[in-house]
């Protein structure tokens, strides 16, 4: 990241950590909504810390996530007999843990496997996935890509099968679009040609067209459009698919310019500048 983006990343992460601490101090009776929003914001700060290579801030944010999720020590994680398990073991928690596993893997942090295994344990209890379960599974595909081929294959097959069954029954179409975008990222990381083209096909099924402009309008700005286009752009670049990458780049630039969400702007910019890893 260039100096400007790096400073923006640092400021965003620091502000997120400060807000979280303030919220802890001011109220011990957080509603589940405000708690869920704090967890979401902190998980985004964790991804930004990983992508911008800020090790110290990454570790601080990781520790804050563990505290917010109340999942115990990752080397001795919460057990199903623990009274907290019932509150903790939601598909939303699995999604947040999946994000943490992906960020920790990117940051070469030893916590990655602990986050992933805990997300896996939660998902095992659900026969039907909601949108959070889809995103959790996609992040697990990202974690297992190049780490454990069997687990990657199992999760990607589950995800593709579930996406085919669920389409077009997603509550919001962007839930389906984001699922396809994350599976595109995972497939490009694993160099999985079949899954990569399946994800591209799934994206086209929402817009009934090859047009990236149409996809741009199908993804509302408040659904992190710059980040979404950044992930697609980087996936295409990583997969050596220059045609798709070049068709996405102008829309990514447009999404970054138009975004009014600081984290979205930062993530879009980071993905645009990301080198192969």
N, C-alpha and C positions, 0 to 999 in steps of 0.2 A: 504494500500500500504506500502511496506517496505521503509526504509529511502532513498535508492537510487532512487526508482521510484518516491517517493514524491518530491525529489529535482528536478528530471527531469520534473515532472509536473509543479512545481513552475517556473522553468526556461522557459519552453515552454509558459506558460500563460503570464508571465512577458514580454518575448520577443515579443509575439504577440501584447500585449497592447502597447508596445513601438513602434513597427513598424507601427501600426495603427495611433498613434499620429503623428509620423514622416511624414507619407503619408499625413495626414490632413494638416500639416504645409507646406509641400513642394509643394502641388498642390491643387488648388481649382477646377481644371478642370479634374477630374478623368474620365477616360473612364468607360463605364458601366461594361466592363470586369474586370478592376482592382478593381472597387468598389465591384463587385460580388465576386471576389476572396478574398478580405479583409473580407467581411461578412462571407464567408464560413470558412475562417481560424479562425475568432473570435468565430463563433458558435462551432467549434471543441474545442477551448480553454475553452469555457463555459461548454461543456460536461466533459472535463478533470477536470475542477475545481469542478464540481458536484460529479463525481465518486471518486475523491481523497479527497473529504470532506474538501475543502479549502474555508471556508465561505467568508472570506474577499475578496479574489481574485475572487470568484464567483460573488459577488455583483458588483465589479469594472467591470468585463467582461460583466455582464448583462447590466449595464448602458451604456457601450460602444456599445453593440448590439442594444439597443433601439435607440441610437444616429445614428448609421450606417444605420439602417433600416428606420429611419426618420418616425416612426409610431406614434409619439406623446406620451403623457402621457397614460400609459396602463389603468388607471382608467377612462380616457376620451379619448378613442382612436380616431384616424383619421376617419373622416366621409366620406361617398361616395361623398359628395358635395365638399369636400376639393380638390383643384386643384392637390395636391400631390397624391390623391388616384389612378389616372390613372397610374402613374409611379410605384406606390407602389404595386398595387394589381395584382401581377403576381404569377404564380404557384411556381416560384423560391422563392419569398418572403414567400409564405405559407409554403414551405419546411423548410426555415430557422426559421420561427416562431414555426413550429412544433418541430424542434430540441430544441429551447429555452424552449418550454412548457415541453418537456420531461426532460431536464436538471434541470429546476426550480422545477419540481415535485420531482425529485430525491433529490434535495438539500433542500427540504421542504421550498421553497421560495414562498412568497405570489404572485409573478408575474406570476406563472404558468398558472392560469386560464385566465388571460388577454392575454397572448401569444396564448393560444389555441383558445379562442373565436375569435381572430382576424384572425387566420389561417382559421378557419371555415367560417368566413364571406367572405374571398377571394374565397375559393373553391366553395361556393354557386353560384358564377358567371360563373362557367365553367361546360359545359355539358360533355366535353371530357377531360380526364386528360392526361398530358404528364408525363414523368418519375418523374419530380419534384412534380407533383400533387399526384402521387402514394406514394412517400416517405413522403410527407406532411400528407397524410391520415394515413399511417402506424404510424407515430409519434403521430398523434392524438389518434389512437387506444392505443398506449402506455400511453398517458396522461390519457385517460378516464378509462383504466383498473383499477379496484378496486376503482374508483372515482364515475363513473356514468355508471351503467350497460347498461342502454338504449342507451346512446350515444356511448358506446363502441360497442355494438351489431350492431347499425346502421352503424358505420364507418367500422367495420370488414366485414359486409355483402357487403357493397359497394366495399370494397377493393377486396374481393374474386371474386365478380362478374366481376369487371373491369379487374382483373388479368386474368381471364378465357377468356374474350373477347380479351384482348390485346395479349396474348400469341399465336403465336410466333412473334408478330409484334413489339416488343421492338426494338428501334434503335440499342442498343447494348445489347448483352445477359446479361451482368452484371447489367444492369438497372433492368431486371427482377429478377436476382438472389438477388440483394440487397433488392428489394421489398419483396421477399419471406422471406429473413433473418429478416427484421424488423417486418414482420407480425408474424414470429415465436416467436420473443422476446415478442411482445404484447400478443400473445395467451398464452405464458407460464406465463406471469405476471397476466393475467386474469384467469388462470387455465381453459382455454377453449380448451378442448380435440379435438373437431371437427376442429377448426381453426388451432391448433398446427399440427395435422397430415396432414391437407390440405397444410400447408406451407412446410412441409417435402416432400410431394408428388410433390409439385410444383418445389422444388429444384431438385428432381430426374429427373423431366421432361427435365431439361436442359442438363443433362449428360447421360440420358438413362441408368443409373446404380446406384447402392447403394453406389458406391465407393466414399469416401470422397477425395481420391487422385485425382480422375477425376475432382471433383468440385474445388479442389485447382488449377488445371491447367486452369479451365474455368474462374477463377477470376484473372485478371492481378494484378500484385503487386501494380501498381499505383492506383488501385481501393480499397485501404485500406484493403488488404487481411487479415492482422493480426486482425484488428478490426472486420471484417466480421466473421472470425472463432471464435473470442472471444465471439461475440454476440451469435453465434450458440451454442458454448460450454456452456455458462452460461445459455442459455434458456433451454437446455436439462437438465442441473443440477437442475435448478429451477423447472422444470416440473417433477422431479424425473424420468428421463429417462436415467439411468446410462449407458445403452448400447450405445446410441447415443453419450453421453458425452465422454465415454472412446474411442470411435472410432474417435472423433474429436480432442482430446487432443494432440496427436503427431503432427497433422497437424497445430494446433495452435502454438505449440512450434516452429515448423519449420518456420512458417510464421513470428513469432516474431524475430527469429534469422536472417532470410533472409531480413527482411524489411529494406529499406534504407530511409523510411519516418519517421522522429522522432515521429510525432503525431500518426502514425499507430502503431509503436512499443509500445508507451506508452499505447494507448487504448487497444491493444491486451493483454498487461501485466496486466492492471487494470481489464479487464474482467476475466482473468485467476484467479486473486486473490479475486475477488468480493465475499463477503458473501451474504447470502440471505437477502433481505430487504423487 
